[in-house]
Amino acid sequence: MEKLQKNENIISNECLTVPDDTNLIIDDLGISTYVLEKIESLSNRNLIFFNFNELNQKLLNLISVKLVENPLVVCPNFGSLPIYNQLKNSVSKCYSVNTERDRPNSIPNVNFPKNLINILKNNGAKSEFIVDDVIVTGSTVNKIAEMSEFYFNSKQITIQPDSDIRFGWTSSYYPNNLKISIASWFLYDRKNKNQDNLNRFDKIFTAIRYKGGSGQPPINSLSTLTGSSDKSEVIRNIYANKFSDKPDELIDLLKGGVRICK
């Protein structure tokens, strides 16, 4: 196996080189073996399935030392929901944030809940952990970090000139001392890039650091492929038409959503 790029800030449970004819699938729904085999039979490529409970355990083993420090934990919605559901009962400050993309691979729009904003503005945390399911380009975790730093370094002010009361923001960009680390089930190793897209982060934890033989291996979660949202429909159709010789049959199977778990 070819060695992955060395980066002392990246702590991983294992490294994986994925063959060029292989897709990675995260089973975050607990789908039956029979259905997984049916999905594989309709694929024109090899599939490697990963159980989200096993991924969660690998990741928690890596980040347990950091969680003892009681950091602020932020999870993007959609893919990282299983991670959030497990962490929220054991971490006192754990928040899910909305992330929406105008189109695939674009920089996401991120919305923070008010409680999270207040914690950041009122110095309620000195360290932050952003936990996602898959990190490829780093656009989501970087956007969340950018917004966290903005709120952390901002002060809310009330101005009362005479009888007028106004509300506004003023940015006080003193040297940022919010230490932000990231964690994920999967981290894509950017060939010859040395992860320069993640330089801003203090530490990087990942259950599996992966790369392709000659290109970027496709990776999808079953919750996305079987979902009912417009986003899921687009991704499902693209996936089936690209990776199946019987796309209509695969689409029909995936559109069953959570019912195919039974």
C-alpha positions, 0 to 999 in steps of 0.5 A: 500500500502506498503511504499517505501524505504525512501530516503531524496534525492528522490522527487517524485510526487507519489508512485506506487506498481504494482501488479505482473500480470501487465506491465507498458506501456508509450504511448509516441506516442499519440496512439488512444484508440482503438489501445491501447485496441487492444494491451491490448486484445492481452496481457496475463497480465494487462496493465497500460498505461501512457500518456507522456504529463501527465508524462512530466507535473508532472515531470516539476512541480517537477523540475521547481525550479531547472530549474530556476538555469539554469543548464546544462541539458543532456538527453539520446536519445531514451526514453527521446526524448519527454522530450528533445523536451519539455525542449530544447526550455526553457533551454539554455543549453540542450543536447541530448547524444547518448547511445548505449548498446552492449546487453540488460541490459549492461552498455551503451556506451555514446557519448557527442557532442562537444559543451557539452564537451566544456561547461564542460571543460570551466566551463560553468556550475556549476550544471547538470541535467540528465533527462531520461524517466525510471531509473531502475539500474541507469547505464545510468545516472551513465555513463553520470555523470562519463563522465561529471565529467571527462570532467569537471575536464579535461583541454585541452592542446597544447604542442609545443616542437620545431616545433612539435605541438601535441594535448592531454588531461591531467586529473586534478582531483581536488575536483569535484564541479559539482553538478549533479541531475537526473530526470525521469518519472519513478524510480524503487525502488530497494528493500532493496537497499536504492537506493545505485546505485544513491548515487553520485547524489545531488537530485533525482526527479521522477514523479512516484516512483514504485515497484513490489509486489514481483519482478521488473514490466516490463516497456516499451515505445510504441516508442520502441515497435513500432520502426524500429531499430534493438533494437526495433525489438529485444525488440518487439519480446521478449515482444510479445513472453513473454506477449502474447498468440498470439505473431505473431498477436501482433508483426504485430500490433506493427510493424505498428509503428506510422501508428497505431496512425491513 
